[in-house]
Amino acid sequence: MSTVLSVRVKREFKEEAERLGLDLRAVIEKALREEIAKARVERFRKLLEDGLSSMKLRPEDWVEAVKGSRQER
């Protein structure tokens, strides 16, 4: 399913994109997909940092613990 998104861009961007034959929908969807992925990673990183901080663990300690548990297998 899709939805309609209306956005204002500078006229010269739209005209240049049309001259170059760019598929604006594909460009916008790709940019949104990339930004969503970045935001998810950043949100996860922040949650992880907050969780480690609440347990009074440094990220380096956590990484070492994970590596150690992998080596035990």
LOTISE-99305 format. One record per residue (C-alpha): residue number from 1; x, y, z. Coordinates in steps of 0.25 Angstrom, whole numbers, padded with zeros to 4 digits, always signed. Example, Ala and Ser with C-alpha at 12.3 -4.5 7.8 and 13.67 -1.06 7.14 Angstrom:
2
{site 1,{+0049,-0018,+0031}}
{site 2,{+0055,-0004,+0029}}
This chain:
73
{site 1,{+0000,+0000,+0000}}
{site 2,{+0005,+0014,-0003}}
{site 3,{+0001,+0028,+0001}}
{site 4,{+0002,+0042,-0005}}
{site 5,{+0013,+0051,+0000}}
{site 6,{+0014,+0065,-0004}}
{site 7,{+0027,+0072,-0003}}
{site 8,{+0033,+0086,-0007}}
{site 9,{+0046,+0086,-0014}}
{site 10,{+0054,+0097,-0021}}
{site 11,{+0049,+0099,-0035}}
{site 12,{+0063,+0097,-0040}}
{site 13,{+0065,+0083,-0034}}
{site 14,{+0052,+0078,-0040}}
{site 15,{+0055,+0084,-0054}}
{site 16,{+0069,+0078,-0053}}
{site 17,{+0064,+0065,-0049}}
{site 18,{+0054,+0064,-0060}}
{site 19,{+0065,+0068,-0070}}
{site 20,{+0074,+0057,-0065}}
{site 21,{+0062,+0047,-0066}}
{site 22,{+0063,+0044,-0051}}
{site 23,{+0051,+0036,-0045}}
{site 24,{+0048,+0046,-0034}}
{site 25,{+0039,+0035,-0027}}
{site 26,{+0051,+0025,-0027}}
{site 27,{+0060,+0036,-0022}}
{site 28,{+0051,+0040,-0011}}
{site 29,{+0048,+0026,-0006}}
{site 30,{+0063,+0022,-0006}}
{site 31,{+0066,+0035,+0002}}
{site 32,{+0055,+0032,+0012}}
{site 33,{+0059,+0017,+0013}}
{site 34,{+0073,+0021,+0016}}
{site 35,{+0069,+0032,+0026}}
{site 36,{+0060,+0022,+0033}}
{site 37,{+0071,+0012,+0034}}
{site 38,{+0080,+0022,+0040}}
{site 39,{+0070,+0027,+0050}}
{site 40,{+0067,+0012,+0055}}
{site 41,{+0082,+0010,+0057}}
{site 42,{+0083,+0023,+0065}}
{site 43,{+0071,+0019,+0073}}
{site 44,{+0077,+0005,+0076}}
{site 45,{+0091,+0011,+0079}}
{site 46,{+0084,+0021,+0089}}
{site 47,{+0076,+0010,+0096}}
{site 48,{+0088,+0001,+0097}}
{site 49,{+0096,+0013,+0103}}
{site 50,{+0085,+0016,+0113}}
{site 51,{+0084,+0001,+0117}}
{site 52,{+0099,+0000,+0119}}
{site 53,{+0099,+0013,+0127}}
{site 54,{+0088,+0008,+0136}}
{site 55,{+0096,-0005,+0138}}
{site 56,{+0108,+0003,+0140}}
{site 57,{+0116,-0004,+0129}}
{site 58,{+0124,+0003,+0119}}
{site 59,{+0122,-0001,+0104}}
{site 60,{+0136,-0007,+0104}}
{site 61,{+0133,-0016,+0116}}
{site 62,{+0120,-0021,+0109}}
{site 63,{+0127,-0024,+0096}}
{site 64,{+0138,-0032,+0103}}
{site 65,{+0127,-0040,+0110}}
{site 66,{+0120,-0043,+0097}}
{site 67,{+0133,-0047,+0091}}
{site 68,{+0136,-0056,+0103}}
{site 69,{+0123,-0063,+0102}}
{site 70,{+0125,-0066,+0087}}
{site 71,{+0139,-0072,+0090}}
{site 72,{+0133,-0081,+0101}}
{site 73,{+0124,-0088,+0090}}
